[in-house]
Every structure is written in structure tokens, then in C-alpha cells.
Amino acid sequence: MVDVCSSITAGPSTRTPGRRSPRRKTGTSQASVALKEARRLNIPIVALVDSNADPEVIDYPIAANDDAIRSIRVILQKLIDPIIVAQDEVK
């Protein structure tokens, strides 16, 4: 099994008391542009959706906590394992 998220790390904490650390998230406008582009190109949309997302705009929604790295790792691993197996069978 290949760990697809092994390069994703939290890094050292450099938080200053009283300051909020910036979070890297795709903004609503960026997501909107990506959805429109996928629709225009007839690309099916697969996305993690939780309670604050609209699953109606996603072709293949995956119900999960999209803010937790553990959740993302588990789902990515389940998606990538069959691809790795198929690639090994082709070789």
C-alpha cells in the first residue's frame, strides 16, 4: 500500500498567542470557477462534502469531514489503492 499523503505534514507550531493562524483552503470563488470549468469540459465532479457544503452541485459526493487530514488520508488511500493494483497487473 502506498501512502499518498505521506508528504502532507503539519509542520512546527509557530502560533502567536491571540493570533489566528491562516488556513489553506480553497475559497468559494476558486471552487466556483473550478466547478464551472469542470461542467464546461464535461468532467465529472468528485468531492468531499460535509454539512456545510451543497452536495447538489457535485456529481459524486463523498460524505466526509473535509477539514480533518485523517479523513482525507483514509479516503484518498481507498481511492488510490485500486489504481496501484491495476498498474501492477499491467506491468
N, C-alpha and C positions, 0 to 999 in steps of 0.2 A: 504494500500500500504506500502510495506517495503522499506526503503531507503537503498539500497545495498551499497551505497558509504558514509554512514554517518561517517565511521571511517577514511576516507581519508581527511586529513586536510593539510593546507599549513604550519602551524606552525609559530612561531615568526620569524621576519626577522632578520638575523644576518649577513647581507651582509656588506662587507668592500668596501668602495669606490675604484673603479679601479680594483676590482677582480670580476671575473665571478663566479657565484655560480654553483656547479656541478649539473647536471640534471640526474635524474634516468631514463634512457631509455634502452630498450633492444638494445644491439649492433647488428650490421649487422651480425656478426659471430654467435651470440646467436640465432638470428632469423633464420638464415640459418640452423643451427643444428636442431632447433625445426621443421622447415618445412620438412627437410629430415626425421626426426623421425616420424612425422605425416604421411608422404607419405608411409614410410616403413610399418607402422602399419595400413594403410588404414583408417586413421582418417580424416574426412572432416575438412578442414581449414576454420574457420570463423575469419575474421579480419577487423578492421577499417583501411581503406586506404584513404589517401588524395593524393594531387597532386604529392607528392614526392615518392610514392610507386608504385610498379608494381602489378596491380590487376590480371595479368595473372597467377600468382603463387598461388592465393587464390581461393578456391572453392566457397566460399560465401562471396564476398567482401561487406563491408558496407561503402558506401561513407560518410566520416565524417572527421572533424578536430580531428585527433588523438593526438594533442598536448594540447587541451583545456579540462580541467577537467569537465566543464559543458556539453560539447558534450558527453564525455564518460559516465557521470552520466545519461543523458537522454536516451542514447542507452541501457545501462545496465538495467535501470529501465523498459524499454519496453520489454527487453528480459526476465527479471525475473518475471514480473507481471503474465503472463500466467502460469508459473510454480507454483507460490504460490497459484493461484486459483485452479489449478488441484490438488495440495496437499491437500487443504482444502476440496475439493469434495470427495477425497478418504477417509478422516477421518470420 
